[in-house]
Amino acid sequence: MTSGPDVTSGPDLSLLTGLRSGKNTFYPQYRGAAERLERVVYALELISRALVRTVDGPETLVCAVAEAARAHLSAQWVVFALADGALPDAGPRRLVLGPDATPFLVDNVEGPPLPDDVIDCLESIRTSTCGDGQTPVISAHHAFVPIAFDGGVVGAFAAWTGDHRVLDATDAAVLSILASQTAVALQNSALFQSRRQLLERTENAYAQAHRTAADLAARNAELEVTQRQLGAAHRHQVLDDERHRIARELHDSVTQAVLSAGMQIEVCRSDIPAEERGERLDLAKELTRRAVEQLRSAIYALNHPQDADRTSLPEMLEQLSVVHMPDELQVSLRVEGTPVELSGECEHALLRIAGEALFNTAVHAHASRAILRLTYSPDQVQLSIADDGDGDPAHLRMMLHLSESTDVDGRHRGLANMAARTREHGGVFEIRRARTGGVRVTVRIPLGSDPLGSTSEKGDTL
């Protein structure tokens, strides 16, 4: 048999197969080439299996790559290491597999002692003092293949084989392929891990935001319930306070007037002169009339609670000045300045103060005329109630002081209630002499103030 023409193949193919000519040595070469080709195919399969472990993380990837190199070379020792500062996000940075694939070193976790050659190789890779660049170094039983990435050397593979396994150019080609693909796979693995961590953080942040939103919704619902309960409690307290005030006023005024009228009638039953009997009956009639007027004022207050349908403050004061007032008391309302919108609580306080002051004027002051004056200014709202009665401002201020400090039986609480309502809205409460000759009660409440204030007491003026 004559041999055919020489078969010329590319340098990579000849390097992998070792088949260079078609001479009489073709068959032995063919058998050797077939064995090497089979080994190469197996090595490439190992490399493929290793590189698809990218998604499992850098440590799994490095271990798979090192095992692929060990299996292909039947190596006793396999070293993988990255240089300091190269691929900072990749890990682990060092791995040593010993006989039977036993891990002797994984990153900073050390196992049994390593041979001196392995230690020296790791140090040279770490400090980038290994070899002369990107060229693999292959001897009969030792291989050193740099890992090149982005134009530079980032690390290296190294392996040592026993006497039964001699390394050749085919092994160098396989290790070069493994090294070049490992660098890319490590970078991809690091990016994949970073992306997965970012995704996990995003999911955790979303879950936390969802939990926070749910918690805020629950707390908001609790706050709404609490606010409704507090609102109901406040309305109940206001109603109770107003009932107690009216009850005290009825006890101090209506009860006394009725008892006094009854005493006068009882005296009339005795043997007294006709003229005196007529006077006492007239007095009893007057006391009864006053008691009726007081009852009508109390009923009006009960029928107009704080949460009734609201109108403007001037309109409510106008209604207050004409409803259930005694016939002999003329009440007029004067509004000055540009009206501004006040809070419901502030309007209610002013209305109650005006009602209390008119009540006192009608019952105690023996007045024929009362003037309500509501004045709006840029920084405050002022309400004054003046009469032409016989009240004494100094005496009323003394009674206010006594009722605030020593009142124990509920008497004379009208003035104290007016002063307390004023302080609740940061205002000033004054009792002074009116120009009409009687008493003038004045309330000044600043606009937009905090509900903290003081009571100011001044001397008599004309």
C-alpha positions in Angstrom: 0.0 0.0 0.0 1.3 3.4 -0.9 0.6 6.3 1.1 -1.5 9.2 -0.3 -0.5 12.8 -0.5 0.5 14.7 2.6 -2.5 16.0 4.6 -2.0 19.6 5.6 -4.1 21.0 8.4 -4.2 24.2 10.3 -1.8 24.8 13.3 -4.6 24.3 15.9 -5.7 21.0 14.4 -2.2 19.7 14.2 -1.5 20.9 17.7 -4.6 19.0 19.0 -4.2 15.8 17.0 -0.4 15.6 16.5 -1.1 14.3 12.9 1.5 16.0 10.5 2.2 13.7 7.6 1.1 10.8 5.6 4.4 8.7 5.6 4.8 5.1 6.6 4.4 6.2 10.2 0.8 7.3 9.5 -0.9 4.5 11.3 1.0 4.8 14.6 0.5 8.6 14.4 -3.2 8.0 13.6 -3.7 5.9 16.6 -1.9 8.4 18.8 -3.9 11.2 17.2 -7.1 9.3 17.8 -6.2 8.9 21.5 -5.3 12.5 21.8 -8.5 13.6 20.0 -10.6 11.4 22.2 -8.9 13.0 25.2 -9.4 16.4 23.8 -13.1 15.8 23.2 -13.4 14.5 26.7 -11.6 17.6 28.0 -13.8 19.9 26.1 -16.8 18.2 27.5 -15.4 18.7 31.0 -14.8 22.3 30.2 -18.3 22.8 28.9 -19.8 21.2 32.0 -17.6 23.4 34.2 -18.4 26.7 32.4 -22.2 26.2 32.5 -21.9 26.3 36.3 -21.7 30.1 36.1 -25.2 30.6 37.5 -24.3 28.5 40.6 -21.8 31.1 41.8 -18.0 31.7 41.4 -16.9 29.1 44.0 -18.8 26.3 42.2 -17.5 27.5 38.9 -13.8 27.5 40.0 -14.1 24.1 41.6 -15.6 22.7 38.4 -12.9 24.2 36.2 -10.1 22.9 38.5 -11.7 19.5 38.5 -11.9 19.5 34.7 -8.2 20.4 34.4 -7.3 17.7 37.0 -9.4 15.0 35.3 -8.0 15.8 31.8 -4.4 15.8 33.0 -4.7 13.0 35.6 -2.9 15.5 37.7 -1.7 15.1 41.3 -1.9 18.8 42.1 -3.9 21.6 40.4 -3.6 25.2 41.3 -5.9 28.1 40.4 -5.2 31.6 41.6 -6.0 35.2 40.7 -3.5 38.1 41.0 -4.0 40.7 43.7 -6.3 43.5 42.4 -7.5 41.5 39.3 -11.2 40.8 39.0 -12.0 42.2 42.4 -15.6 40.9 42.4 -14.6 37.3 41.6 -14.2 34.6 44.2 -12.8 32.4 45.5 -9.4 33.7 44.5 -7.3 30.6 45.3 -8.0 26.9 45.0 -5.7 23.9 45.3 -6.8 20.3 44.5 -4.6 17.5 45.7 -4.6 13.8 44.9 -8.1 12.3 44.3 -9.5 15.8 44.0 -9.1 16.5 47.7 -9.3 20.3 48.3 -6.2 21.5 50.2 -7.0 25.2 49.9 -10.2 27.1 49.1 -9.7 30.9 49.2 -8.5 31.5 52.8 -9.6 28.1 54.2 -6.5 26.0 54.4 -6.3 22.2 54.7 -3.2 19.9 55.1 0.3 21.3 54.4 1.1 22.0 50.8 4.3 21.1 48.9 6.8 23.9 48.5 6.4 24.0 44.7 2.7 24.6 45.1 3.2 27.4 47.7 5.8 29.1 45.6 3.5 28.9 42.5 0.6 30.5 44.5 2.8 33.3 45.7 4.1 34.0 42.2 0.6 34.1 40.8 -0.7 36.4 43.6 2.1 38.9 43.1 2.1 38.6 39.2 5.7 37.5 39.1 5.0 34.3 37.2 6.4 33.7 33.8 7.0 36.1 31.0 3.4 37.2 30.2 0.6 35.3 28.5 2.7 32.3 27.2 1.9 28.9 28.7 4.9 26.9 30.1 4.7 23.2 29.5 7.2 20.5 30.6 6.9 16.7 30.9 5.1 16.8 34.2 4.3 20.4 34.9 2.0 22.9 33.2 1.6 26.6 33.9 -1.0 28.5 31.9 -1.7 32.2 32.5 -5.3 33.4 32.6 -5.6 36.4 30.2 -8.5 38.9 30.3 -9.0 42.2 28.6 -5.4 42.4 27.4 -3.7 41.5 30.7 -2.9 38.5 32.9 -5.3 38.2 35.9 -4.2 34.8 37.2 -3.0 31.3 36.2 -3.6 27.6 36.2 -0.8 25.2 37.2 -0.7 21.4 37.4 1.7 18.7 38.3 1.4 15.1 37.0 2.9 11.8 38.0 5.4 9.7 36.0 2.6 7.9 34.2 1.3 11.1 32.5 3.5 13.1 30.2 2.2 16.5 29.1 2.4 17.6 25.5 1.3 20.5 23.2 -2.2 19.1 23.1 -2.5 19.5 26.9 -1.2 23.1 26.5 -3.9 23.9 24.0 -6.6 22.4 26.2 -5.4 24.3 29.2 -5.2 27.6 27.2 -8.8 27.1 26.1 -9.8 26.4 29.7 -8.0 29.5 31.0 -9.4 31.9 28.5 -12.9 30.8 29.0 -12.5 30.7 32.8 -11.7 34.4 33.0 -14.8 35.3 31.0 -17.0 32.9 33.0 -15.7 34.3 36.3 -16.5 37.8 35.3 -20.0 36.8 34.1 -20.5 34.8 37.3 -19.6 37.9 39.4 -21.9 40.0 37.4 -24.7 37.4 37.7 -24.2 37.2 41.4 -24.3 41.0 41.7 -27.4 41.2 39.6 -29.0 38.5 41.7 -28.1 40.2 45.0 -29.4 43.5 43.6 -32.6 41.7 42.6 -32.9 40.2 46.1 -32.3 43.5 47.7 -34.9 45.0 45.4 -37.4 42.3 46.3 -36.6 42.7 50.0 -37.0 46.4 49.7 -40.4 46.0 47.9 -41.5 43.5 50.5 -40.4 45.8 53.3 -42.2 48.7 51.6 -45.3 46.5 51.3 -45.1 45.6 54.9 -44.6 49.2 55.9 -47.5 50.3 53.8 -49.7 47.6 55.4 -48.5 48.6 58.9 -49.2 52.3 58.1 -52.6 51.5 56.8 -53.4 49.5 60.0 -52.0 52.3 62.2 -54.0 54.9 60.2 -57.2 52.9 60.7 -56.4 52.7 64.5 -55.8 56.5 64.5 -59.1 57.1 62.8 -60.9 55.0 65.3 -59.1 56.7 68.1 -59.9 60.1 66.6 -63.6 59.2 66.4 -63.6 58.0 70.0 -61.8 61.1 71.2 -64.2 63.3 69.2 -67.2 61.5 70.7 -65.6 61.8 74.2 -64.9 65.5 73.6 -68.5 66.2 72.4 -69.8 64.2 75.4 -67.6 66.2 77.8 -68.7 69.5 76.2 -72.3 68.5 76.6 -71.8 67.4 80.2 -70.0 70.7 81.0 -72.8 72.7 79.6 -75.4 70.7 81.4 -73.5 71.1 84.7 -73.3 74.8 84.1 -77.0 75.2 83.3 -77.7 73.0 86.3 -75.7 75.3 88.6 -77.2 78.4 87.2 -80.7 77.0 87.6 -79.9 76.0 91.2 -78.4 79.4 92.0 -81.1 81.5 90.3 -84.3 79.8 89.4 -84.5 77.8 92.6 -83.8 80.8 94.8 -86.3 82.9 92.9 -89.1 80.3 93.2 -88.3 79.7 96.9 -88.4 83.5 97.5 -91.7 83.8 95.6 -93.1 81.0 97.7 -92.0 82.7 100.9 -93.7 85.9 99.9 -96.9 84.1 99.1 -96.7 82.2 102.5 -96.4 85.6 104.2 -99.5 86.8 102.4 -101.5 84.1 104.0 -101.0 85.6 107.4 -102.8 88.6 108.8 -101.1 91.6 107.2 -102.3 94.9 105.8 -103.8 94.8 102.4 -101.3 97.3 101.0 -98.4 95.2 102.2 -100.1 92.0 100.9 -100.3 93.6 97.4 -96.6 94.6 97.5 -95.6 91.1 98.5 -97.8 89.6 95.8 -96.2 91.9 93.2 -92.8 90.9 94.4 -93.7 87.2 94.1 -95.0 87.8 90.6 -91.7 89.5 89.6 -89.7 86.7 91.1 -91.8 84.1 89.2 -91.3 86.1 85.9 -87.6 86.2 86.4 -87.5 82.4 87.1 -89.5 81.8 83.9 -87.0 84.0 81.9 -84.1 82.1 83.3 -85.7 78.8 82.4 -86.3 79.9 78.9 -82.7 81.0 78.5 -81.5 77.6 79.8 -83.8 75.8 77.4 -82.5 77.9 74.5 -78.9 76.9 75.4 -79.9 73.2 75.6 -81.6 73.4 72.2 -78.5 74.9 70.5 -75.6 72.5 71.2 -72.1 72.9 69.7 -72.7 70.5 66.8 -75.9 72.1 65.6 -76.2 73.3 62.0 -73.7 76.1 61.8 -74.3 79.6 60.5 -71.9 82.6 60.7 -70.9 83.9 64.1 -72.7 87.3 63.5 -75.9 85.5 62.5 -75.7 83.3 65.7 -75.1 86.4 67.8 -78.1 88.1 66.2 -80.3 85.2 67.0 -79.0 85.2 70.6 -79.7 88.9 71.0 -83.4 88.6 70.1 -84.5 85.2 71.4 -85.9 84.8 74.9 -84.6 88.1 76.2 -86.8 89.9 78.8 -89.1 92.5 77.3 -87.5 95.4 79.2 -84.0 94.5 78.0 -83.1 95.8 74.5 -80.1 94.1 72.9 -78.4 95.3 69.8 -75.5 93.8 67.8 -72.7 95.7 66.0 -70.2 94.1 63.7 -67.0 95.9 62.7 -64.2 95.0 60.4 -64.2 92.3 57.7 -65.4 88.9 59.1 -63.0 86.0 58.9 -63.7 82.3 59.2 -63.0 81.0 62.7 -62.8 77.4 63.9 -66.0 75.8 65.1 -64.6 75.6 68.6 -63.7 79.3 68.7 -67.1 80.4 67.4 -68.8 78.1 70.0 -66.7 79.6 72.8 -67.6 83.2 71.7 -71.3 82.4 71.4 -71.3 80.7 74.9 -69.5 83.7 76.4 -72.0 86.1 74.8 -74.9 84.0 76.0 -73.6 83.9 79.6 -72.9 87.6 79.7 -76.4 88.4 78.4 -77.9 86.0 80.9 -76.1 87.7 83.7 -77.2 91.1 82.4 -80.8 90.1 82.1 -81.0 88.4 85.6 -78.6 90.4 87.8 -77.8 93.8 86.3 -81.2 95.5 86.2 -80.2 96.8 82.8 -82.5 98.2 80.1 -80.0 98.1 77.3 -77.1 95.8 76.2 -74.8 96.1 73.3 -73.0 93.2 71.6 -70.0 94.4 69.6 -68.0 92.0 67.4 -64.8 93.4 65.9 -62.6 91.7 63.4 -59.0 93.0 63.0 -56.0 91.5 61.1 -54.5 89.8 64.2 -57.5 89.2 66.5 -61.2 89.0 67.0 -62.8 90.9 69.8 -66.2 90.4 71.4 -67.6 92.8 74.1 -70.9 92.9 75.9 -71.8 96.2 77.6 -74.9 97.2 79.6 -76.3 100.2 81.5 -77.1 98.2 84.6 -75.9 98.6 88.2 -73.2 96.0 88.2 -69.8 96.7 89.8 -66.7 95.6 87.8 -64.5 95.4 90.8 -67.0 93.2 92.7 -67.3 91.0 89.6 -63.5 90.6 89.3 -63.4 89.6 93.0 -66.2 87.1 92.5 -64.3 85.7 89.4 -61.2 85.3 91.5 -63.1 83.5 94.3 -65.0 81.2 92.0 -61.7 80.2 90.3 -59.8 79.5 93.5 -62.3 78.6 96.3 -65.6 77.7 94.6 -66.7 74.4 96.1 -70.5 74.4 95.8 -70.9 75.2 92.1 -72.1 78.9 92.7 -71.0 81.8 90.5 -69.4 79.7 87.8 -70.6 81.9 84.9 -67.7 84.3 85.0 -65.2 81.5 85.6 -66.6 79.6 82.6 -66.2 82.6 80.4 -62.6 83.2 81.5 -61.8 79.5 81.0 -63.2 79.4 77.5 -61.1 82.5 76.6 -57.9 81.0 77.9 -58.5 77.8 76.0 -58.1 79.8 72.8 -55.2 81.9 73.9 -57.3 85.0 74.6 -57.6 87.7 77.2 -60.7 88.1 79.3 -61.5 91.6 80.9 -64.2 93.0 83.1 -64.3 96.8 83.0 -66.7 99.8 83.4 -68.8 100.5 80.3 -69.4 103.9 78.9 -73.1 103.3 79.3 -72.5 103.2 83.0 -72.8 99.4 83.6 -70.3 96.6 83.1 -68.5 95.7 79.9 -67.1 92.2 79.4 -64.5 92.0 76.7 -62.9 88.9 75.1 -59.9 89.2 72.7 -58.8 86.0 70.9 -55.7 86.2 68.6 -56.2 84.7 65.1 -54.2 81.5 64.6 -52.9 81.3 68.2 -52.2 78.3 70.2 -54.9 77.3 72.7 -52.9 78.8 75.7 -53.5 82.2 77.1 -54.0 84.3 80.2 -56.7 86.3 82.0 -56.0 90.0 82.2 -57.8 92.1 84.8 -57.7 95.8 84.5 -59.1 98.7 86.5 -62.3 100.6 86.0 -62.4 103.0 83.1 -65.1 105.3 81.8 
